[in-house]
Amino acid sequence: MTFSLQESSISVTMSDEPAETAKWDPGFTRQITNLVGPVIRRYFRAEVRGVASMPETGGALLVSNHSGGMLTPDVLVFAPEFYRQFGFDRPLYTLGHYGIFMGPLGDFLRRAGVIEASRENAGKALRDGAVVLVFPGGDYDSYRPTFSANTVDFAGRTGYVRTAIDAGVPIVPMVSIGGQETQIFLARGDSIARRIGLTKARMEILPISVGFPFGLSMIFPPNFPLPSKIVTQVLEPIDILAKFGEDPDIDEVDHYVRSVMQAALDELSRKRRFPVIG
């Protein structure tokens, strides 16, 4: 489960805890990448295109659509190709919902480069020259219904734009296709979540899906993803100040980023022959 940066103020509290980025372990990340990467690549017949178009050095905010529900393969598909291109001296951090860090899994994720989603964490990583991967649509996007599988939907969240501007880094759009074919997504269940009060716990959806082996599922039990072919395309970096001026309009930048991503996703969709098969 990954998370997004929303356009809202975030309080910052001082702590004796080390920064989230300091918990990244490049040796551990290399082991995980070498072990899991080939399995994921073969299972999903994964292709990652355009990684070389990313800035060679310096911070960059990688902005992507999100697919596959709870067991989303997005990061596991992209990360091995990123490290193959840039090596393990350049960290890739992924922003994640605070809930996934509870229990023993939290230390594992932090060592692998997943950091809790906040402007403070993202900004520090970007200013330190790292690449930060954010899925602005979060779970709302990853559980989008199957009939709108190839639609970029950030649920109106634009905080990623302000994060990039404040850190002085480019936005690198990225799109992926195939992850939403790993099961059938019927509905997000956002109205149900509101009705039973889940939004108070920052749970905006109660999705309904059908898959293997459990059939109908409302988050639990999580169905195992089908081996749908996944293609990920990294697009050209966007220098916000160069394109939109010294005082860019947040909504205008967001609209442009999403339009570029949607055009690329539409192109991938046109080239796709069959669901799952690719």
C-alpha positions as YAML, in Angstrom:
chain: A
units: angstrom
residues:
- id: 1
  name: MET
  ca: [0.00, 0.00, 0.00]
- id: 2
  name: THR
  ca: [1.52, 3.31, -1.05]
- id: 3
  name: PHE
  ca: [0.43, 6.83, -0.37]
- id: 4
  name: SER
  ca: [0.27, 10.32, -1.80]
- id: 5
  name: LEU
  ca: [1.19, 13.85, -0.87]
- id: 6
  name: GLN
  ca: [-1.95, 15.93, -0.60]
- id: 7
  name: GLU
  ca: [-2.24, 19.69, -1.03]
- id: 8
  name: SER
  ca: [-2.55, 20.52, 2.63]
- id: 9
  name: SER
  ca: [-0.42, 21.74, 5.49]
- id: 10
  name: ILE
  ca: [1.51, 19.11, 7.43]
- id: 11
  name: SER
  ca: [2.75, 19.77, 10.94]
- id: 12
  name: VAL
  ca: [6.40, 19.00, 11.58]
- id: 13
  name: THR
  ca: [7.56, 17.79, 14.96]
- id: 14
  name: MET
  ca: [11.16, 17.42, 16.06]
- id: 15
  name: SER
  ca: [12.28, 13.98, 17.19]
- id: 16
  name: ASP
  ca: [15.42, 12.20, 18.29]
- id: 17
  name: GLU
  ca: [14.61, 9.44, 15.79]
- id: 18
  name: PRO
  ca: [16.94, 9.29, 12.77]
- id: 19
  name: ALA
  ca: [15.53, 10.63, 9.50]
- id: 20
  name: GLU
  ca: [13.51, 8.15, 7.49]
- id: 21
  name: THR
  ca: [16.03, 8.34, 4.66]
- id: 22
  name: ALA
  ca: [18.87, 7.34, 7.01]
- id: 23
  name: LYS
  ca: [17.27, 3.92, 7.46]
- id: 24
  name: TRP
  ca: [17.77, 2.94, 3.82]
- id: 25
  name: ASP
  ca: [20.24, 0.05, 3.51]
- id: 26
  name: PRO
  ca: [21.78, -0.17, 0.01]
- id: 27
  name: GLY
  ca: [23.22, -3.64, 0.66]
- id: 28
  name: PHE
  ca: [19.87, -4.96, 1.83]
- id: 29
  name: THR
  ca: [18.14, -3.30, -1.13]
- id: 30
  name: ARG
  ca: [20.60, -4.95, -3.52]
- id: 31
  name: GLN
  ca: [19.85, -8.38, -2.01]
- id: 32
  name: ILE
  ca: [16.08, -7.88, -2.30]
- id: 33
  name: THR
  ca: [16.39, -6.53, -5.82]
- id: 34
  name: ASN
  ca: [18.55, -9.43, -6.99]
- id: 35
  name: LEU
  ca: [16.27, -11.98, -5.35]
- id: 36
  name: VAL
  ca: [12.81, -10.62, -6.13]
- id: 37
  name: GLY
  ca: [13.49, -8.65, -9.32]
- id: 38
  name: PRO
  ca: [13.95, -11.63, -11.68]
- id: 39
  name: VAL
  ca: [10.87, -13.38, -10.28]
- id: 40
  name: ILE
  ca: [8.66, -10.33, -10.75]
- id: 41
  name: ARG
  ca: [10.07, -9.67, -14.21]
- id: 42
  name: ARG
  ca: [9.33, -13.21, -15.38]
- id: 43
  name: TYR
  ca: [5.95, -13.55, -13.70]
- id: 44
  name: PHE
  ca: [4.58, -10.30, -15.15]
- id: 45
  name: ARG
  ca: [6.73, -10.42, -18.31]
- id: 46
  name: ALA
  ca: [7.58, -6.90, -17.21]
- id: 47
  name: GLU
  ca: [9.06, -4.22, -19.44]
- id: 48
  name: VAL
  ca: [10.36, -0.88, -18.17]
- id: 49
  name: ARG
  ca: [11.07, 1.67, -20.86]
- id: 50
  name: GLY
  ca: [12.66, 5.10, -20.83]
- id: 51
  name: VAL
  ca: [14.64, 4.88, -17.57]
- id: 52
  name: ALA
  ca: [17.60, 6.49, -19.33]
- id: 53
  name: SER
  ca: [15.53, 9.64, -19.87]
- id: 54
  name: MET
  ca: [15.65, 10.41, -16.14]
- id: 55
  name: PRO
  ca: [18.14, 13.04, -14.91]
- id: 56
  name: GLU
  ca: [21.57, 11.45, -14.47]
- id: 57
  name: THR
  ca: [22.16, 13.15, -11.13]
- id: 58
  name: GLY
  ca: [20.31, 15.16, -8.52]
- id: 59
  name: GLY
  ca: [16.90, 14.83, -6.99]
- id: 60
  name: ALA
  ca: [13.79, 14.08, -9.01]
- id: 61
  name: LEU
  ca: [10.16, 13.43, -8.12]
- id: 62
  name: LEU
  ca: [8.92, 10.40, -10.04]
- id: 63
  name: VAL
  ca: [5.13, 10.63, -10.36]
- id: 64
  name: SER
  ca: [3.19, 7.53, -11.41]
- id: 65
  name: ASN
  ca: [-0.24, 6.02, -11.68]
- id: 66
  name: HIS
  ca: [-0.87, 3.13, -9.30]
- id: 67
  name: SER
  ca: [-2.33, -0.27, -10.11]
- id: 68
  name: GLY
  ca: [-3.08, -3.72, -8.75]
- id: 69
  name: GLY
  ca: [-4.94, -3.16, -5.49]
- id: 70
  name: MET
  ca: [-3.31, -4.25, -2.23]
- id: 71
  name: LEU
  ca: [-0.66, -6.45, -3.86]
- id: 72
  name: THR
  ca: [0.43, -3.80, -6.35]
- id: 73
  name: PRO
  ca: [3.57, -4.81, -8.26]
- id: 74
  name: ASP
  ca: [4.46, -1.28, -9.41]
- id: 75
  name: VAL
  ca: [7.54, -0.69, -7.25]
- id: 76
  name: LEU
  ca: [8.85, -4.24, -7.63]
- id: 77
  name: VAL
  ca: [8.64, -3.89, -11.41]
- id: 78
  name: PHE
  ca: [10.35, -0.49, -11.60]
- id: 79
  name: ALA
  ca: [13.00, -0.56, -8.86]
- id: 80
  name: PRO
  ca: [15.26, -3.28, -10.37]
- id: 81
  name: GLU
  ca: [15.45, -1.38, -13.66]
- id: 82
  name: PHE
  ca: [16.20, 1.87, -11.84]
- id: 83
  name: TYR
  ca: [19.09, 0.32, -9.91]
- id: 84
  name: ARG
  ca: [20.36, -1.42, -13.04]
- id: 85
  name: GLN
  ca: [20.59, 2.00, -14.69]
- id: 86
  name: PHE
  ca: [21.93, 4.09, -11.81]
- id: 87
  name: GLY
  ca: [23.45, 1.64, -9.34]
- id: 88
  name: PHE
  ca: [22.90, 1.40, -5.59]
- id: 89
  name: ASP
  ca: [24.76, 4.62, -4.81]
- id: 90
  name: ARG
  ca: [21.64, 6.53, -5.83]
- id: 91
  name: PRO
  ca: [18.69, 5.70, -3.60]
- id: 92
  name: LEU
  ca: [15.12, 5.35, -4.79]
- id: 93
  name: TYR
  ca: [12.63, 6.17, -2.05]
- id: 94
  name: THR
  ca: [8.95, 5.28, -2.29]
- id: 95
  name: LEU
  ca: [6.39, 7.15, -0.21]
- id: 96
  name: GLY
  ca: [4.12, 4.85, 1.80]
- id: 97
  name: HIS
  ca: [1.03, 5.13, 4.00]
- id: 98
  name: TYR
  ca: [1.87, 5.22, 7.71]
- id: 99
  name: GLY
  ca: [-0.20, 2.08, 8.29]
- id: 100
  name: ILE
  ca: [2.18, -0.20, 6.41]
- id: 101
  name: PHE
  ca: [5.00, 0.55, 8.87]
- id: 102
  name: MET
  ca: [3.20, -0.96, 11.84]
- id: 103
  name: GLY
  ca: [4.72, -4.14, 13.23]
- id: 104
  name: PRO
  ca: [7.85, -5.97, 12.06]
- id: 105
  name: LEU
  ca: [7.24, -5.14, 8.39]
- id: 106
  name: GLY
  ca: [8.09, -1.50, 9.05]
- id: 107
  name: ASP
  ca: [11.83, -2.05, 9.52]
- id: 108
  name: PHE
  ca: [11.99, -4.23, 6.41]
- id: 109
  name: LEU
  ca: [10.30, -1.56, 4.27]
- id: 110
  name: ARG
  ca: [12.44, 1.29, 5.57]
- id: 111
  name: ARG
  ca: [15.65, -0.64, 4.87]
- id: 112
  name: ALA
  ca: [14.39, -1.20, 1.31]
- id: 113
  name: GLY
  ca: [13.73, 2.51, 0.77]
- id: 114
  name: VAL
  ca: [10.05, 2.96, 1.62]
- id: 115
  name: ILE
  ca: [9.54, 6.09, 3.71]
- id: 116
  name: GLU
  ca: [6.43, 7.45, 5.40]
- id: 117
  name: ALA
  ca: [4.63, 9.93, 3.17]
- id: 118
  name: SER
  ca: [5.12, 13.50, 4.40]
- id: 119
  name: ARG
  ca: [6.40, 16.73, 2.89]
- id: 120
  name: GLU
  ca: [9.28, 16.69, 5.36]
- id: 121
  name: ASN
  ca: [10.48, 13.20, 4.38]
- id: 122
  name: ALA
  ca: [10.02, 13.73, 0.65]
- id: 123
  name: GLY
  ca: [11.67, 17.16, 0.72]
- id: 124
  name: LYS
  ca: [14.74, 15.95, 2.60]
- id: 125
  name: ALA
  ca: [15.24, 13.02, 0.25]
- id: 126
  name: LEU
  ca: [14.88, 15.23, -2.83]
- id: 127
  name: ARG
  ca: [17.24, 17.91, -1.53]
- id: 128
  name: ASP
  ca: [19.78, 15.18, -0.73]
- id: 129
  name: GLY
  ca: [19.77, 14.23, -4.41]
- id: 130
  name: ALA
  ca: [17.59, 11.11, -4.25]
- id: 131
  name: VAL
  ca: [14.78, 10.03, -6.54]
- id: 132
  name: VAL
  ca: [11.42, 9.87, -4.76]
- id: 133
  name: LEU
  ca: [8.58, 7.81, -6.21]
- id: 134
  name: VAL
  ca: [5.08, 9.00, -5.38]
- id: 135
  name: PHE
  ca: [1.68, 7.66, -6.42]
- id: 136
  name: PRO
  ca: [-0.55, 10.73, -5.93]
- id: 137
  name: GLY
  ca: [-3.72, 8.67, -6.37]
- id: 138
  name: GLY
  ca: [-2.64, 6.19, -3.70]
- id: 139
  name: ASP
  ca: [-5.06, 3.35, -2.96]
- id: 140
  name: TYR
  ca: [-7.87, 5.34, -4.59]
- id: 141
  name: ASP
  ca: [-6.01, 4.93, -7.87]
- id: 142
  name: SER
  ca: [-4.83, 1.35, -7.37]
- id: 143
  name: TYR
  ca: [-8.41, 0.18, -6.78]
- id: 144
  name: ARG
  ca: [-9.95, 2.06, -9.72]
- id: 145
  name: PRO
  ca: [-12.67, -0.04, -11.40]
- id: 146
  name: THR
  ca: [-11.66, -2.28, -14.27]
- id: 147
  name: PHE
  ca: [-13.80, -0.33, -16.76]
- id: 148
  name: SER
  ca: [-11.60, 2.74, -16.10]
- id: 149
  name: ALA
  ca: [-8.33, 0.81, -15.80]
- id: 150
  name: ASN
  ca: [-6.45, 3.09, -18.21]
- id: 151
  name: THR
  ca: [-7.44, 6.38, -16.63]
- id: 152
  name: VAL
  ca: [-4.97, 8.51, -14.64]
- id: 153
  name: ASP
  ca: [-6.87, 9.46, -11.48]
- id: 154
  name: PHE
  ca: [-5.16, 11.32, -8.62]
- id: 155
  name: ALA
  ca: [-8.46, 12.03, -6.82]
- id: 156
  name: GLY
  ca: [-7.74, 15.76, -7.00]
- id: 157
  name: ARG
  ca: [-4.49, 15.49, -5.03]
- id: 158
  name: THR
  ca: [-1.89, 18.05, -6.06]
- id: 159
  name: GLY
  ca: [0.54, 18.14, -3.13]
- id: 160
  name: TYR
  ca: [3.21, 16.43, -5.22]
- id: 161
  name: VAL
  ca: [3.53, 19.59, -7.33]
- id: 162
  name: ARG
  ca: [4.27, 21.80, -4.32]
- id: 163
  name: THR
  ca: [6.74, 19.21, -3.04]
- id: 164
  name: ALA
  ca: [8.72, 19.33, -6.30]
- id: 165
  name: ILE
  ca: [8.65, 23.14, -6.42]
- id: 166
  name: ASP
  ca: [9.80, 23.54, -2.82]
- id: 167
  name: ALA
  ca: [12.66, 21.06, -3.35]
- id: 168
  name: GLY
  ca: [13.65, 22.64, -6.67]
- id: 169
  name: VAL
  ca: [13.56, 19.34, -8.58]
- id: 170
  name: PRO
  ca: [11.93, 18.22, -11.83]
- id: 171
  name: ILE
  ca: [8.85, 16.05, -12.02]
- id: 172
  name: VAL
  ca: [9.39, 12.84, -13.99]
- id: 173
  name: PRO
  ca: [6.04, 11.37, -15.08]
- id: 174
  name: MET
  ca: [5.72, 7.60, -15.37]
- id: 175
  name: VAL
  ca: [2.81, 5.39, -16.46]
- id: 176
  name: SER
  ca: [2.18, 1.68, -16.20]
- id: 177
  name: ILE
  ca: [-0.34, -0.63, -17.84]
- id: 178
  name: GLY
  ca: [-1.37, -4.19, -16.99]
- id: 179
  name: GLY
  ca: [-1.47, -4.05, -13.20]
- id: 180
  name: GLN
  ca: [-5.19, -3.35, -13.18]
- id: 181
  name: GLU
  ca: [-5.76, -6.60, -15.06]
- id: 182
  name: THR
  ca: [-4.38, -8.78, -12.25]
- id: 183
  name: GLN
  ca: [-7.96, -9.14, -10.96]
- id: 184
  name: ILE
  ca: [-11.39, -7.65, -11.66]
- id: 185
  name: PHE
  ca: [-11.97, -4.45, -9.70]
- id: 186
  name: LEU
  ca: [-15.69, -3.80, -9.31]
- id: 187
  name: ALA
  ca: [-15.86, -0.67, -7.14]
- id: 188
  name: ARG
  ca: [-13.76, 1.44, -4.80]
- id: 189
  name: GLY
  ca: [-16.47, 1.43, -2.14]
- id: 190
  name: ASP
  ca: [-15.70, 5.02, -1.13]
- id: 191
  name: SER
  ca: [-19.34, 5.73, -0.26]
- id: 192
  name: ILE
  ca: [-19.39, 2.61, 1.96]
- id: 193
  name: ALA
  ca: [-16.20, 3.74, 3.69]
- id: 194
  name: ARG
  ca: [-17.72, 7.14, 4.45]
- id: 195
  name: ARG
  ca: [-20.97, 5.60, 5.66]
- id: 196
  name: ILE
  ca: [-19.33, 3.31, 8.22]
- id: 197
  name: GLY
  ca: [-16.77, 5.89, 9.38]
- id: 198
  name: LEU
  ca: [-13.55, 4.44, 7.95]
- id: 199
  name: THR
  ca: [-12.48, 7.87, 6.75]
- id: 200
  name: LYS
  ca: [-11.76, 8.82, 10.37]
- id: 201
  name: ALA
  ca: [-8.90, 6.30, 10.23]
- id: 202
  name: ARG
  ca: [-7.68, 7.75, 6.89]
- id: 203
  name: MET
  ca: [-9.25, 4.85, 4.98]
- id: 204
  name: GLU
  ca: [-11.11, 6.44, 2.09]
- id: 205
  name: ILE
  ca: [-12.23, 3.25, 0.33]
- id: 206
  name: LEU
  ca: [-13.58, -0.25, 0.96]
- id: 207
  name: PRO
  ca: [-12.93, -1.81, -2.45]
- id: 208
  name: ILE
  ca: [-14.75, -4.78, -3.95]
- id: 209
  name: SER
  ca: [-12.90, -7.06, -6.35]
- id: 210
  name: VAL
  ca: [-13.03, -10.56, -7.81]
- id: 211
  name: GLY
  ca: [-9.93, -12.70, -8.28]
- id: 212
  name: PHE
  ca: [-8.08, -15.92, -7.58]
- id: 213
  name: PRO
  ca: [-8.33, -17.95, -5.36]
- id: 214
  name: PHE
  ca: [-10.90, -16.36, -3.02]
- id: 215
  name: GLY
  ca: [-13.34, -14.90, -5.55]
- id: 216
  name: LEU
  ca: [-15.20, -11.91, -4.13]
- id: 217
  name: SER
  ca: [-13.06, -9.80, -1.80]
- id: 218
  name: MET
  ca: [-13.45, -6.54, 0.14]
- id: 219
  name: ILE
  ca: [-9.72, -5.95, 0.69]
- id: 220
  name: PHE
  ca: [-9.54, -9.20, 2.67]
- id: 221
  name: PRO
  ca: [-8.79, -11.88, 1.84]
- id: 222
  name: PRO
  ca: [-6.39, -10.46, -0.76]
- id: 223
  name: ASN
  ca: [-6.52, -12.37, -4.03]
- id: 224
  name: PHE
  ca: [-3.31, -13.46, -5.71]
- id: 225
  name: PRO
  ca: [-2.53, -11.31, -8.78]
- id: 226
  name: LEU
  ca: [-2.90, -12.92, -12.20]
- id: 227
  name: PRO
  ca: [0.27, -12.89, -14.36]
- id: 228
  name: SER
  ca: [-0.80, -9.91, -16.46]
- id: 229
  name: LYS
  ca: [1.89, -8.43, -18.69]
- id: 230
  name: ILE
  ca: [3.02, -5.10, -17.23]
- id: 231
  name: VAL
  ca: [4.64, -2.35, -19.26]
- id: 232
  name: THR
  ca: [6.02, 0.74, -17.53]
- id: 233
  name: GLN
  ca: [7.05, 3.86, -19.44]
- id: 234
  name: VAL
  ca: [9.19, 6.64, -17.96]
- id: 235
  name: LEU
  ca: [8.51, 9.98, -19.67]
- id: 236
  name: GLU
  ca: [10.62, 13.08, -20.17]
- id: 237
  name: PRO
  ca: [11.35, 15.21, -17.07]
- id: 238
  name: ILE
  ca: [9.34, 18.40, -16.56]
- id: 239
  name: ASP
  ca: [11.25, 21.47, -15.36]
- id: 240
  name: ILE
  ca: [8.40, 23.27, -13.63]
- id: 241
  name: LEU
  ca: [9.95, 26.74, -13.34]
- id: 242
  name: ALA
  ca: [11.25, 26.70, -16.91]
- id: 243
  name: LYS
  ca: [7.85, 25.74, -18.29]
- id: 244
  name: PHE
  ca: [5.48, 27.57, -15.96]
- id: 245
  name: GLY
  ca: [7.52, 30.52, -14.65]
- id: 246
  name: GLU
  ca: [8.68, 31.60, -11.22]
- id: 247
  name: ASP
  ca: [5.21, 31.51, -9.67]
- id: 248
  name: PRO
  ca: [3.56, 28.43, -11.20]
- id: 249
  name: ASP
  ca: [-0.11, 27.71, -10.72]
- id: 250
  name: ILE
  ca: [-0.37, 24.39, -8.87]
- id: 251
  name: ASP
  ca: [-3.55, 23.28, -10.62]
- id: 252
  name: GLU
  ca: [-2.14, 24.17, -14.03]
- id: 253
  name: VAL
  ca: [0.99, 22.11, -13.42]
- id: 254
  name: ASP
  ca: [-1.06, 19.19, -12.12]
- id: 255
  name: HIS
  ca: [-3.33, 19.30, -15.17]
- id: 256
  name: TYR
  ca: [-0.33, 19.31, -17.48]
- id: 257
  name: VAL
  ca: [1.36, 16.39, -15.72]
- id: 258
  name: ARG
  ca: [-1.80, 14.31, -15.81]
- id: 259
  name: SER
  ca: [-2.45, 15.15, -19.47]
- id: 260
  name: VAL
  ca: [1.06, 14.05, -20.44]
- id: 261
  name: MET
  ca: [0.61, 10.83, -18.48]
- id: 262
  name: GLN
  ca: [-2.84, 10.17, -19.90]
- id: 263
  name: ALA
  ca: [-1.58, 10.58, -23.47]
- id: 264
  name: ALA
  ca: [1.21, 8.09, -22.80]
- id: 265
  name: LEU
  ca: [-1.15, 5.63, -21.11]
- id: 266
  name: ASP
  ca: [-3.57, 5.90, -24.03]
- id: 267
  name: GLU
  ca: [-0.71, 5.06, -26.40]
- id: 268
  name: LEU
  ca: [0.24, 1.99, -24.36]
- id: 269
  name: SER
  ca: [-3.41, 0.96, -24.33]
- id: 270
  name: ARG
  ca: [-3.70, 1.22, -28.12]
- id: 271
  name: LYS
  ca: [-0.74, -1.12, -28.52]
- id: 272
  name: ARG
  ca: [-2.12, -3.68, -26.07]
- id: 273
  name: ARG
  ca: [-3.74, -6.62, -27.85]
- id: 274
  name: PHE
  ca: [-5.58, -8.51, -25.11]
- id: 275
  name: PRO
  ca: [-6.13, -8.17, -21.34]
- id: 276
  name: VAL
  ca: [-3.59, -10.09, -19.20]
- id: 277
  name: ILE
  ca: [-1.84, -11.43, -22.33]
- id: 278
  name: GLY
  ca: [-0.64, -7.97, -23.29]
...
